[in-house]
Amino acid sequence: MNDRMKMKDNILEKIHNKSAVVAVVGLGYVGLPLAVEKAKAGYKTVGFDIQESKVKMVNEGHNYIGDVVDSDLELLVKSGLLSATTDFSIVQDADFIAICVPTPLDQYQQPDISYVRDSTIAISKYLKKGAIVVLESTTYPGTTEELILPILEEGSGLKCEEDFFLAFSPERVDPGNKLYKTKNTPKVVGGIGKDSTEVAAAMYRAVLEGDVYEVSSPKVAEMEKILENTYRNINIALANEMAMICDKMGINVWEVIDAAKTKPYGFQAFYPGPGLGGHCIPLDPYYLTWKAREYDYHTKLIETSGIINDSMPYYVIERASKILNRYKKSLNGSKVLILGVSYKQDIDDFRESPALKVIENFENEGSIVGFYDPFVSEYSFKGKTKEGIKELTKEVLKDADLVVVTTAHTNVDYNFVQDNSIVIFDTKNAMKAVEKRENIELL
């Protein structure tokens, strides 16, 4: 048996007997749930993050991610299976290293891969022979092979598939999803070679309940993730465009979608709204449009869907202006109450939330804007912090010239809202169960 086979067999045995040490780089919405699942499966797990506040909270057993069970985190920390650090040297003891760092867009809507690059450089200094490195951060096709591979080989002096393993396995985190969490969501894995794919897939199979689907390369896995979110982006753009057309024709778009989804095949319901939010759908398609330019190709459909979705916060203002005009009021000087600033219902995550842009647009028009969100007491946007209203009272509602629902939280009493508001613009159809509708207008 050659050294390469011995190395693979050794790491597979460590995975099997739970002696493999796990390092998770980045303890955010992807990294912390993954670290918790690795530790729950019996692997000693160390999380790394540059934010000392996150590291301190983890080591104290204090949870800050909605999809992590508080008692699970506390128990794992007390048992010694899970810890956190800001010291990258922990990588020298790790057999499995997952990179779960942010991949935002810059001001020109181009990929900012600095977090991935910097993390990889740091890992390369401590990478040991026989270790597995897996990138989970969403990125453009080619990142693993064109960026991470050369950095790891040059920095460590090791050779991939001979001295260490490298793969891409995209995160599939859906904050607030009651059914699918990190543990039971299927994983896609694509390695630099067959051995990398095999050992990375073995690690995920040892931890997760969902299927592990192996693909031929990291590029396939990277493109697969982009396809997932581009599919949603395009179909939401279609729903948004239908909403604008239906408004002009005097048709209820929500009723149209409800009717269409009765078809048991060939149709999946997507819904309009004030814009796109979250860490994936508004951003990921731009990774592909950027990369496609290398091949002298312009992603026409993707770019058009982005234009439509990006226009929705402005469309909300346009519609709000028309509603206020009917009450002989203008945007300038009107009091507007926004209900919900998180990017989806029943979570506290406001990353890329369209509600923040809606608020900014109202304020740019001279409106006096307040917000209430049962999950978000304050938020920061473009360097400014805005505090929310602590309690949704009759007085707060009656004082507003216009109430705009931008997030469909289920723990808001919408009958109470309807009964005490002058007029409501519901951009999410959150008030569909309210019977009295004379002061409700839908997107």
N, C-alpha and C positions, 0 to 999 in steps of 0.2 A: 504494500500500500504506500503510495507516494505522500509527500508532505501535505499536498493540497487536499487529498482525500481525508487524511488524518485531521486536518484543521476543521473541515466541514463536519466530520463525525463528532469531533470534540464539542463544537458549539451546539450541534443537534442534541447531544447527550446532556449538556448543561440546560438546554431548554426543557428537555424531558424530565430531568430530576429537580428542576426549579432552582438550580444553583447559579444560573445566569444573573448577572447584575445589570439592572436597567437604569439608563439615564435619559431623562426627558428634558430637552432644551426648550424653554418657553413654557410658562405656567399660566397661560390664559385659558380661553374658552375651549381650546383643543387640547392643550398640553396637560392641564390639571386633571380633567376626566380620564385621559389616557394613563397618566401616572397612577391614579387611584385604581384603575382596573388592573394594571400590571401588578400593583402591590396586593390587591385582593386575590389575585391568582397565585400568590405565594412568592413572588419575586422581590428581592430587596431592590427598592426603587429610590433613586435620588433625582429630584427635580432641580433644574437650574433656571434662574431668572436674574436679569440685571436690576430688577426693581426690588430693593431690600424690603419694602413693605409687604410684597407678596411672599417672599421667603420667610419673613417673620411670622406672617399669619399661618402659613402651612405648618411651620415648626411648632406653633402653638396649638395646632389642631383647629384653627378657625377657618371656615369655608367662605369663599367669596364668589363661587360659581354656582348658578342656579341648578345645573344638571348634576351636581355632586351632592350626595347625601351627607349632611353634616356629621352624623354619627359614624359613617364609614370613614371619613377623613380623620376624625378624632381618634378612632380605634386603631387605624393603621399607623398613625404617628406614635401613639402610645406603645404599640407593639414593636416599633423599631423597623417596620417594613417600609415606611415612607418618611423621607426627610427632604429638605430643600437647602440650597446653598447659592451663593453668588460666585463661588470659586470653581472655575472651569477645570481645574486639575482633577476633579472627581471623574472626569472622562477616562483617565488612565486605568481605572478599575472596572469600567463598564464593558459588558459583552454586547449589549444592545443599546444603541443611541438613537433616539427619535428627535428630529428637528421639527419643532412646532412653533415657529416664530411668525410674526406678522409679515404679510406681503402686500402692502398698500400700493396705491398709485400715487405718483408725484403730481405736481401742479399742472403738468402737461398730459395727464391721463396715460402716462407710461409706467411700466412696472418699476417699483422701488424694491430691488432685491438686496439692499444693503444688509438687512437683518440676517438673511440667509447666508450671504457671503461672509459676513463677520463671524457668525456662529460656526461656519464651516472652517474658517481659518483657525479659530480657537480650538476646535475639535482636532484639527490636523496635528497640532502640537503635542497632543496627548494620546492619540489613537494607538491602540495596542493591536498586535497581531491577532487575527481570528475574530475581531469584533464585527458587528453588523451596524451599519449606519443607514437609517431610513429617513428620507425627507417626507413630511406629511403636509407641509405648507403648500397651498395652492399656488401654482406658478405656470409659466409658459412652457410648452413642449420643448424639451431640450435642456432644461435647467440642470437636471441630475447629471447628464453626460457631459455637457459643455461647460458647466460652472463648478459643480461640486466635485466631480471625479478628479479633474486636474489639481484642484486645490488640496484635496486629501492626499493624493499621491505625492505631490511635491512637498507638502508640509510634513508628511510623516515618513517619507522615504519608502513607503510600502506600496505594493502593487495590488490593485483591485482584482478579485477573483483568485489571486494567488496568496495574498496576505490578509485581506479583509474583504468584507462583502458590502455591497451598496445597492439600495433599491429606492423606489418611490412608491408610496402608498397614500393616496389622497385622504385627507380628513373628510368625514361626512357627519359633521356636527350640525344638528338642527335645534338650537336653544328653545326650550319650552315644549318640545315634542313629548307627549305623554307616553307614546308607544315605543318609539325608536330612540335608544340612547347609544353611547359609544359601544357598550358591551354587545348589543344584539343587532347592530347595523352591519350588513355585509361589507367586507373590505376587498379592494382591488390592489394587487401587488405586482409591480413590474421591476425586475432586477437588471443589473448591468449584464449578467449572464445567468445561466440556468442555476448555478449554485447559489448566487445571491438571491434569486427568486425563491428557491427552495427553503433556504434558512430563514429569510424574512417572513415568508408565509407560515412556516412552522411556528415562529414566535407568536404571530397573531392568532393562529389556531389554538395555541396553548392558553390563550387569555380570553378570547372573544367567543360568543355564542353564534354570531352570524357567520355565514359562509365566507370563505376566503377564495377569491377568484384570481387566478394567476394569468397574467398577460405576458407577451413576448419581450417587452422592453419598457424602460421608464417612460419613454416618449408616449407610448400607447396609454399608460396609466395617467400621465399628465394631461393628455388630450381628452381622455375620458372624463376627467373632472371638469375640464372646461366645457365639454359638451353638456354635462348635467345642468350646469348653471346657465349656459347660453340658451338651452332649451326653455328654461323657465323665464329667462329674460325676454325672449322673443314672444312667447305666448302671453306674458303679462302685458307686453306692448300692444299686442293684438286686442286684448281686453280693454286696455286704456283707449285705444283708437276707436273701438266699438262704442265705448262710453261717450266719447265726444260726438260721434255721429248720431247716436241714439238721442242725446240731449237736443241736438238740432232738429230731430224728427219728432220730438215729443214722445219717445219710447223709453220705457223703464229697462235699462240694460241688465239689471239684476234679475228681473223676471225673464228676460231673454235667455240668460245663462242658465237659470234654473230649468227652463224648458228644454234647452239643448242638452243638458246633462242627463236627461231621462233616457237618451240613446245609450244602449248597453255596450256599444262598440264604436271605435273610431273618433271618440270625443272625450277629452279630459277638461274639466272645468278649471279655468284660471279667472281671477277677478281683478277688476280695476282698483285704483286707489290713488292717493296723493303723490305717488312716486315709489321708488325702490329703496330699501334699506337693508342693513345687515352687513356682514363681513364677506359675503360671497357674490350674490346675484348682481349688485350694482358694479362690482369691480372686475370679476373674473373674465367676462367676455373681452375686456380691453387688453388682457394679456395675449389673447389670440389675435386681435386686430393688429397689435404691435408686432408680434412675431411674424404674422403673415406678410408684412411689408418686406421682410427679408427675401421673400419668394416672389416679389413683384405682384402681390395679390391684395386687393382691397375687399374687406369683408362687408359687402354692401348691405345684406340683410341684418347683420349684427349691428352695424353702425346706425342703420335706420331705426332699429328697435331702441338703441340707446338714446337717440334723439327724442323719440316719443316719450320714453320713460323719464328722461331728464326734464322734459317740458311740463310734467304733471304738476309740480309745485306752483308753477306760474299759471297753469290752467285753473288751479284751485282759487287763486287770487282773482282771476278773471270772473269766474262764476260767483265768487263771494261778492265782488263789486256789483254784479247784476242783482243779487239778492238784496243787498243793502239799498240799492237804488229804488227798489220797490217799496222800501220803507222810508224813502226820502232821506237817506243817509249816504254819506260818501265813505270811502276807505279812510281818508284823512280825518283823524279825530274820533273814529268809531272805536268802541271797546269790543275787543274780540277775545273770546275764551277758547283756547285749544284744549280738546280732551284727548290726551294720549300723546306722548313724545317718544316712546320706545318704538323700535322699527317693526315689531309684531306684537300680537296680543299676549298678555299675561306673562311678560318677562320684563327685566329691568335694563335691557341692552338697547342703547340708543345710537350705536355706531351706524353712521350713514343714514340715519333716520330722515325720511322726507319731511317729517313734521318740523324739524329744525330749520329746514329751508323755507317751509311755509311760514313759520313765525318770522324769519328774517325778511321775507318778502312783504308780509303785512307791515312790519315795522318800517321798512323802506318806503311804504306808501303813506306813512304817518299814522297808522293804527296804533292803539294802545292795547298791547297783547299780554295776556296772562295765560298760564297753562295749569292744568290739573292732570296728574298721572298717579294712580295708586301705587305704582311700582318705582317711579322716579321722582325724587323730591327736588333735585336740581340737576342741571347738565351744563357741560362746557362745550362751546362751539365757536370756532375761529378765535380762540383766545379769551372769550367772554363767558362768564358763568351767569346762568339765569335760574333763579329760585322759583319753585312752583307754589301753587296755592295748596295749603295744608289740608283743607276740608272743602268738599263740594257741597255748599249750602244753598238754600233758596236765594239768599241775598246775593251770592256770587253769580248765580245763574241769571237772576232778574236784572242784575246790573250790566250784563253783557248785551250789546246790540246784536251780536252774532255769536253763536256757539258752533265751532267747527270740530267734528269728530274725525280725528286722523289716525287713531288706533282703536281697534275693536276689543278693548278689555272686557272680559266677561263679568268682572266684579263691580261694574258700574251700574247703578239703577237707572236705566234709560227711560223708564216711565216717569221717574222723578225729574229727570232732565227735561223731558218733553213738557211736563206739567208746569215747569217753572222758567222756561226759556221763551224769549220773544220769537226767535227764529233759529233753526238749526240747519247746518249744512253737513250732512252725513256722508263722508267720502268713502266709508268702509261698509255701509249697510249694517252697521252695528245695531241699529234700532229697528231691525226688521220685525221683531216681535211686538213692538209698540203699536197698539190699536189706534189711538188718536194720532193723526198724522197731518193735521192742517198746518202745522208750523215746521214740518220736516221737509227738506229738499235733499234728494240723493244726487250723488255724482253722476 
